[in-house]
Amino acid sequence: MRQVTFWRPHDYAVRLQVENPDVVVERNLIVDAVNTGSDFLYLTGIPSEWLPTGASIASGLGASGIRENWSFHADSAANANPLSHFSFLCPYG
């Protein structure tokens, strides 16, 4: 995915649960990702406070294909919080 604009995406603009070296997320613009509360664990469907939504890009560790993306939140508190822009997911739950 290259050069895509996401305007007010719900939960996340991009969520990569499992990393794949062939997936590229590059030069995208994400504006005002909407925090809808805790997200659900993909194996159980149970909401978890460890999965907050509202991040522009959420991915597993080692996401080498994520590069040169831009994220902005109109709310100054959300914009100042790095986790509102990019967060990392634990691959085992």
C-alpha positions as CSV (number, residue, x, y, z in Angstrom):
1,M,0.0,0.0,0.0
2,R,1.6,3.2,-1.1
3,Q,0.5,6.8,-1.2
4,V,-3.0,6.3,0.3
5,T,-4.8,9.0,2.3
6,F,-6.9,7.8,5.3
7,W,-9.4,10.3,6.6
8,R,-10.8,9.6,10.1
9,P,-10.4,5.8,10.0
10,H,-12.2,3.9,12.8
11,D,-9.9,2.0,15.2
12,Y,-6.7,2.0,12.9
13,A,-5.8,3.1,9.4
14,V,-3.6,0.0,9.1
15,R,-3.4,-3.0,11.5
16,L,-1.0,-5.7,10.7
17,Q,-1.4,-8.6,13.1
18,V,1.3,-10.8,11.6
19,E,4.3,-9.5,9.7
20,N,5.1,-10.5,6.2
21,P,8.2,-9.2,4.5
22,D,6.3,-8.8,1.2
23,V,3.8,-6.2,2.8
24,V,4.8,-2.6,2.2
25,V,3.1,0.3,3.9
26,E,4.9,3.4,2.5
27,R,4.2,7.1,2.1
28,N,0.7,7.1,3.4
29,L,-1.2,10.0,5.1
30,I,-3.4,9.2,8.1
31,V,-5.5,12.0,9.6
32,D,-7.5,11.7,12.9
33,A,-7.7,8.0,13.5
34,V,-10.8,7.5,15.6
35,N,-10.4,5.9,19.1
36,T,-13.4,3.6,19.5
37,G,-12.3,2.0,22.8
38,S,-10.5,-1.3,23.4
39,D,-10.1,-3.6,20.4
40,F,-10.8,-7.3,20.5
41,L,-8.3,-10.2,20.7
42,Y,-8.4,-11.9,17.4
43,L,-8.3,-15.4,18.9
44,T,-11.0,-15.0,21.5
45,G,-13.1,-11.9,20.6
46,I,-12.7,-10.5,24.1
47,P,-12.0,-6.8,24.3
48,S,-8.6,-6.0,25.9
49,E,-7.4,-2.7,27.4
50,W,-4.0,-3.6,26.1
51,L,-5.3,-3.0,22.5
52,P,-6.3,0.6,22.5
53,T,-7.7,1.9,19.2
54,G,-7.1,5.3,17.6
55,A,-3.5,4.6,16.5
56,S,-2.8,5.4,12.9
57,I,-0.7,2.3,12.3
58,A,-0.6,-0.8,14.6
59,S,1.8,-3.6,13.7
60,G,3.8,-6.4,15.1
61,L,7.4,-5.9,16.0
62,G,9.9,-6.0,13.2
63,A,7.7,-4.4,10.6
64,S,10.4,-3.6,8.1
65,G,7.9,-2.7,5.3
66,I,6.4,0.3,7.2
67,R,8.3,3.4,6.2
68,E,7.8,7.1,5.5
69,N,4.2,7.4,6.7
70,W,2.7,10.6,8.1
71,S,0.1,10.8,10.9
72,F,-1.7,13.8,12.3
73,H,-4.4,14.3,15.0
74,A,-6.3,17.6,15.2
75,D,-6.7,17.1,19.0
76,S,-3.4,18.4,20.4
77,A,-3.3,15.9,23.3
78,A,-3.7,12.9,20.9
79,N,-1.2,14.5,18.4
80,A,1.4,14.8,21.2
81,N,1.0,11.1,22.2
82,P,3.3,8.8,20.1
83,L,1.0,5.8,20.6
84,S,-1.7,7.8,18.8
85,H,0.4,7.6,15.7
86,F,2.2,4.2,15.8
87,S,1.8,1.3,18.1
88,F,3.1,-2.3,18.2
89,L,1.1,-5.4,18.7
90,C,2.3,-8.5,20.5
91,P,2.2,-11.5,18.1
92,Y,1.1,-14.0,20.7
93,G,-1.9,-12.2,22.2
